[in-house]
Amino acid sequence: MDNITHSLVGWTLGQAGLKTQTRKGMAALILAANMPDVDVFFGWVPWEPLAMHRGFTHGIVGGVVVMPPILAGLLLLLDRWQVSRGTTFKSGRPMRAGWLVALCYLGALTHPLLDLTTTYSVQLLSPFSTDWFHADGLFIIDLGLWLVLALSIFWSKLKEKRGGEWRRPAQAAIAIALAYIAVNLAISYRAHSKVQQWAGDREAQAVFASSPPFYFWRRNLVWREGDCYRRSSFDPLAGFGSVTACEPTSMDDPSVRQAIRSDPGLRDFLKWSIMPQAAVERSRCSVKVTIGDARYGRSGSSRLSRETIIRTC
C-alpha cells in the first residue's frame, strides 16, 4: 500500500497507547511501518532478492525478523547521542530498549500484511522462494482507511491536548479498520469462488480480484486459462459478470522472445510480473514489443507496461 497508509497505521498504533511504553515509541512505530520500502533505493545492488521491490525487505526473514532490530539499534544510538548532549525530552518517558525493539517489530509486521492485501503481491518467503503471495482485499490507496485512521488520530490528539481519555479513538479506529479489511477479504474470497464455479473442470490459475479506487465492494477479475487470460467482474449486489473471450498472452511470439533477450528492462519487469501479456506491432523496418501485466490492463494498454523497439532493416 502507499506510504501514507503505512504511516497512519503506525501513528494510530502509537495513539492507541503504545507510544507511552518508551521514549521514541512513536518514531519506532511509524518508521518501522515504512521501513520495508527501503528496497526502492536498492535496484542497483547485485543481490537480486534485495534489488526486487516487495522482495527480501517485505518477507518474513528480511522485513519481519532482520530489519526491526537494526532500526531499534539506530534509534537507541540517536537517543544516547541526544542524552550526551543534554537534550530534554518533552514526553518525559524513560528509554526502554526492550519495548523499543518490540514496537519496531510490530510496526514492521504491519507493512507486509497490508501489502499482502493488494494485487501487487509480496515475496513472503524471499530469499528462499520467488513465489508471490496476495490476498486481494484492498486497492493500493484506500481512501476509506485514510479517513478512518486520520480522523482517529486527530480526535485522539485533541483529547490528549485537553487531558481527556485519548487512547480510545485510535483503539476504535483499529477495530474498524480490521473489520473493514476482513469484509473486503471475504468479498474477494467470494469472487475467487465464483471464478472457480464458472471454470468447472477447466483450470483457472492465478486468479486476481482487484478493487477499484472508490467502489471498494466491487472486484475486477482476471485469471489465466492455459496460454491466455480471461476477465470478468463481481459485485456482491449484482453477482458474477460475463466472462470475456480468451486473450492470448503472446509471450511465445519470436519477436517477444527476442525483445526480452535484448532488453534488460523487460527482463527486470518479468521478474515482478505475474501475468505478463505482450503486444506486437510490426512495421516495415521495426517491431515494437510492449509487455504489460494483465492484472492492470489488456496487453500493451496495461498502465505498468514496458516497451522496446527491434530494428529489422
C-alpha positions, 0 to 999 in steps of 0.5 A: 500500500502507499506510504501514507497508509503505512504511516497512519497505521503506525501513528494510530498504533502509537495513539492507541497507547503504545507510544507511552511504553518508551521514549521514541515509541512513536518514531519506532512505530511509524518508521518501522511501518515504512521501513520495508520500502527501503528496497526502492533505493536498492535496484542497483545492488547485485543481490537480486532478492534485495534489488526486487521491490516487495522482495527480501525487505517485505518477507518474513526473514528480511522485513519481519525478523532482520530489519526491526532490530537494526532500526531499534539499534539506530534509534537507541544510538540517536537517543544516547547521542541526544542524552550526551548532549543534554537534550530534554525530552518533552514526553518525559518517558524513560528509554526502554530498549526492550519495548523499543525493539518490540514496537519496531517489530510490530510496526514492521509486521504491519507493512507486509500484511497490508501489502499482502492485501493488494494485487501487487503481491509480496515475496513472503518467503524471499530469499528462499522462494520467488513465489508471490503471495496476495490476498486481494482485499484492498486497492493500493490507496484506500481512501476509506482507511485514510479517513478512518485512521486520520480522523482517529488520530486527530480526535485522539490528539485533541483529547490528549491536548485537553487531558481527556481519555485519548487512547480510545479513538485510535483503539476504535479506529483499529477495530474498524479498520480490521473489520473493514479489511476482513469484509473486503477479504471475504468479498474477494474470497467470494469472487475467487469462488465464483471464478472457480464455479464458472471454470468447472473442470477447466483450470483457472490459475492465478486468479486476481480480484482487484478493487477499484479506487472508490467502489471498494465492494466491487472486484475486477477479475482476471485469471489465466486459462492455459496460454491466455487470460480471461476477465470478468467482474463481481459485485456482491449486489449484482453477482458474477459478470460475463466472462470475456473471450480468451486473450492470448498472452503472446509471450511465445511470439519470436519477436517477444522472445527476442525483445526480452533477450535484448532488453534488460528492462523487460527482463527486470519487469518479468521478474515482478510480473505475474501475468505478463501479456505482450503486444506486437506491432510490426512495421516495415523496418521495426517491431515494437514489443510492449509487455504489460501485466494483465492484472492492470490492463489488456496487453500493451494498454496495461498502465505498468507496461514496458516497451522496446523497439527491434530494428529489422532493416 
